[in-house]
Amino acid sequence: MHVAYKVLLFGPIALPGHPARGGYESANRRTSDGLRKLGVHVQEIPQPARVRIGGSVVAYTAGFVRLLREILKKRHTGGCLIVHVTSMYKRFLYFELLFCVLCRYVGARFVYDLRAGSALKYYSQRTNIYRRAFDALIKRADLVLVEGKEYLDFVRAVSNKEGLYFPNYVELKNTKAIVREEPTTQINLCYCGRVIREKGLIQAVETTALIAAAGVRCELHIIGTGTSDFLKELNDLAYMLDVNKLVSFHGLVAPDRVAEMLRQMHFFLFITKHSGEGHSNALTEAMAAGVVPVCSANGFNRSVVMDGGIVLPLQSTAEDYAREILRIYRNGSWSRLSDVCSSRVKQEFSADIVLPRLASWYSDLAEGRFDRS
């Protein structure tokens, strides 16, 4: 028998119609909107993506109190309440454990969503008390969702239960009927996201220069914003390497325009060393458009890309990236890799696949088909 349920979605959530401030807000906005389209009753309790002294602390506290009130109301309202919490880690983990315990107390269901790639870093670097709290949270949660398959072994080892793979995903409406052509006279490289040093933009400019020096026309398109100081540093580097005419800075670009630009690109250059890297939205969007990723073995890049591109060790140099791009360009394997990318996203990372699966997990949880031990 079908059991009606309501989902409280707690975490950073972009306001409808407003730009997202980071991957957390973007992913949760898509999830909330997509679940509603499937008929799921979702109530949002948004939180700041980054909590600092000042207004964001007040906002976080207000969200905390609101979630607490909603959970305690379950004692009087009945029905099935599912509390879906996006992990914030660090000091917030203790509050998340409190929510989990309260859900057990009032008969609500608790879903813990391990996002980004920093969970294991904090687990190894912080105190034994922190690790014990993390263990208790994973064990007590009714469902543990993981953004990357790399976390499945961790969840199994801690709780003796299986985590459920809930990756980032994309809407495929803007990627239909794309006809991609093998690069013949020019290689178009792109990067999309925050323009910060940790994302490997220095090496991206150097890679562009090395490809051009090999006698192959190459352009690098950087989509996103950064500080004026870092943008100047990148621009100065491009001038120094004599590729200033080959490197374009596009700033913030509307999503539909980004989709159009990606259709003209050949390689997504993602040399990230960001310590909190997880499953990049931009990486998935590029792959959906058939753009072949050449990226670092950071975050969940390896399990996302698989055989659809190249994943290089973290210590790889610009020479390594240029060599791999030129190899694909010269051996004629780009079209095959492009097809693998778009097919992989369609089969694994599309909203049509991921969101119905999440809704079915909610239904199973509401109907008692998951072991709560």
C-alpha positions, 0 to 999 in steps of 0.5 A: 500500500502506498504511504504518503510522505513529506520531505524536509530538505535541509541544506544550502538551496539556491533561491528560485530564479537566483544564481547558485552560490556553489555546487551545494545550492545548485544541486539542492535547487535542482533536486527540490524542483525535480522532486516536485515535478514528480509529485513529491511533497517537498518543504525547503529549509535553506541554509547558508552555503558558507557560515561565517560570523555575522548574518550567515550565523543568524541564518543558520541558527534560524534554519536549525530552529525551524528544522527542530520545530518541524521534526518535533511537530511530527509527534502531533501531526502523524504521517510519514516525515522524511528529513533529508539533510545535506552534510555540512561536516565540521562543527555542524556534524554534531547538530546533524547527529542531533537531528538524526537522534530526534528523528528516531525519537519522534518516528521520522525518517532520516536521510543523510546526504554525503556531498562533496569530497571532504568527508574523509578528509575531515574524518581523518584530520579531526578528533576522535570525538568527531569520528565517533559522532560521524560513525554514530550518524552513519549507523543511525541514519535510515539512508546514507546517500553518497555523491561519489562511489568512492564513499561506498566502502567507507559507509559499509565499513562504518555501518555494515550497511550499503550506501546509495549512489546519488550523484550530481545530474543534469537536465538533458533538454539542452543537449539533444540532437548535438552533432559533434565533429572531430577537431581537425584544424583547431582544438577548443579547450574550456573550463567552467566554474569558479576561477580560483587557483585550486582549479588548475587555471594556471596549468590550463593556460600553460597547457594551451601554450604547449599545444600551440607551441606544438603547431596545433591551433588551440583556444582556451575558454574560461567561463566563470568569475574570480577575483580581479587579482587572480584574473589579472595573474592569468591574463599576465601569464597568457601575455607572457606565454604569448597566448593572450589571443588564444585565451578568452575570459567570459565571466558569468554566462547564462546557463542556456548560453553555456550549453551553446558554448559547450557544443563548440568545445572539444576538451574540458580541462579540469586540473583541480587540486581543490581539497573539497572537490566532489562531483563537479556539476560543470564536469557532468554538463560538459560530458553531456554535451560530448566534451571530452574531459581531461582532468586530475584524479581529484574528488570523484572525477575518476568514477564520473569520467571512467572511460569517457576521457582522461584522468591524470595523477594529481602531480601531473604537469601541464606537459602531461595534459598537453601530451594527452590532448595532442595524443587524442587529437592525432590518433582520431579517438576524440569522436569515440570518447565524445560519444562515450561521454554523452551516453554515460551521462544519459545512462547515469547522470541524467535527471530522468534516471537519478530523481525517480530513483531517489523518489523510489527510495523515499517511498520504500523508506516510508513503507518500511522496506529499508532495514532501520537496524 
